[in-house]
Amino acid sequence: SEFEEYLRVIYNEALRCRDIVGNLTALGRSDDSRMARHDLKDITEASIKLIASTAAKNNIAIVNRVPQRFFVLVDAQKFKQVILAIVSNALDFSPPGSAVTLAAAASATNPEFVTLTIADNGPGIPAEILPKVFDPFFTTKEVGIGTGMGLPLCHAAMEECGGAIDIRSDFGHGTTLILELPLSLGEEGA
């Protein structure tokens, strides 16, 4: 009935509001951090498994070229969420038959960091929008789809672990997210 439809819409919007408030709360809270030494390859593999079915359904490959030699100092759960948010965005904008590629290399600017890149073959981001992508509530997705909290939360999580996040996009030629992560330099370290 029409009444049941209204109730369903109200319920769904209430859940969306709950998620937005939860994201805002998480953005301002960093006291529950669990920083530890993790293999970057293991974290990326675990994250990809969580979104692999979505990628397969959209006929998009997720290629993990992260080598098994970079040990990073991060909160594994939060960092998995960062990877999931970025890969999920990439899947939303990538055409069927394309790929999202994760790669890692020693940082070109700081020997105590590793650079993780997540690149897609999507349409890219127009130059005038690029500076706004880390602003809370900014989204190019349809109303009710995007909250504009994904990349701002990624930015906060990267700052929390002493890292950084940047974005490079050539409109019409895909987008690359660049994450700089502190290495955990131990006896097994990179």
N, C-alpha and C positions, 0 to 999 in steps of 0.2 A: 504494500500500500504506500501511498504518498507519505504518510506519517512515519512509517518504518524507514523510508528513504531519507527523510529529514534527520531521524535519529542516527542513522548510519553516517551521514555527513558530519553531524555534530560530534559523534564519537571519534571519527577519523581526524577531524580538525583538532579535537582535544588532545589526541595522541601526538599530533604534529607539534602542538604548543608545548607539550611535556618534553618532547625531544629537544626543541629549541632552548627551553629553560635549562635542561640538563647540559646541553652544549655550552651555554653561557656560564653555568656554574663550573664546568670542567675547565673552561678557558681561564677562569680566575683562581683556580685551585691547583697548587703544585706540591702540597704537603704529603701526598700519598705516593710519591715517586719511588720506584724500586729500581734504581740504577744498578746494573751489573754488567759483567763481561759476557758478550754473546758473539757467536759467529754470524756475520752478516748474511752469508749464504743460507744458513739455517732459518734465519728470521724471514728472509725473502721467500724461501720455499714454503714455509708454513703459511705466510700471508697469501701466496698465490693459490694454494690449495683451497682456501676459503672462498675464492672468487672464480675458480676455474670453470665451474658449471655455467656461470653467467657468461663468461667469455666464449665457451663452446656453443652455447645457445645462440650467441650473436655472430658465430663464425669468425671470431677474432682470436689469434694466437697470443699467448703470453710467453715471451721468450726470456729466460733467466740466464744472463751471461755473467752473473756475479761469481767470482772465483771463491774457493773455500780457504782463503788465507787472511781475510780481514776480520779481526776481532774488535768489536766496538763496545763503547760504554754507553748503554741506553737502558731505558725501561722497556723491556721486550713487548709487553702488552700495548703500551702507548705507541711504540714504534710500528707494531703490526697494524694498528689503526691508521697511522700515517700512510703506510704503504697501501692499505686497502682503500683509503679515501682517494689517493692519487690515481691508483689503477682503475678504480670504479669510475672516476671522472673521465679517464682516458677511454674506457670502454664506451661510455655514453656518447662520446664524440667521434669515435673511430668507425670507419666504414667496414661492412662485412668483408672478410678476406684479407684484412690488414693485420698488423701485429702491434703489440705493446711490448717494448723491450726494456729490461732492467740490466744495467751494467755498472761495474764499479772499478775504480782505479785509484791509485795513490793520488792525493790532492796535489794539484800543480802549485799551490801557493803555501801549503803548510804540511810539513812531513809528519805531523802528529794527527793528521786527519785523512779520511778516505772520502772520495766523492762518489755518491750513488746517483745515477741518472735513470729516470723513467721517461721513456720517449714513446710518442704515438705518431700515427700517420694521419691524424684527423685534419680538420680544416684549418687548424691554427687559431690564434686569437688576434683580433684586430689591434693595432698599436694603441688606439685610444682606450681600449678596455684593459690592456695588460697591466697598467699600474694599479688597477682597482681589485685585482683578483684575491689579494690577501685581506681586503676590507671585510669586516663582519657584515653579514646580510646581503652582500653583493652577489648576485647570481644572474646567469644568462638563461637558466632553465625556466620552464614554464611555471606559473603560479601553482603551488601545491606539490611541485616536484623537488626543487632545490630550496634549501634554507639559507644558502650563502654562508654556512658555518664550516664546511669541510676544510678549505685551505687556511682560514684563520686558525682553526684548531691545530692543523699541521704546523703552522708557523709557531704557535705557542709551544707545542711539544718539542720542536727542534731547538728553540731557545732554551727550554728547560734542560736539555741534555748538553748544552754548550755548543750546539751545532747551528746550522743555518740552512735556509731554504731559499731558492731563487727559481725563476721561471724564464725560459727562453722560447719564443715562438715567432715563427715567420709565417704570417698570414697566408693560408693556402698550402702550407708545407709542414703541418704538424706542430706539436708542442713537446718541450722537454722540461721536466722538473729536475732541479739539481739540488741534491741534499749533501751538505758537508757534515760529516759525523766524526766525533773524536775517537781515535783509536784507543783501545785498551792495551797498553804496551806491557805485556808480561812475557814469561819465558816462551809461550806459544805465539806471541804477538807477531804482527806483520813486520 
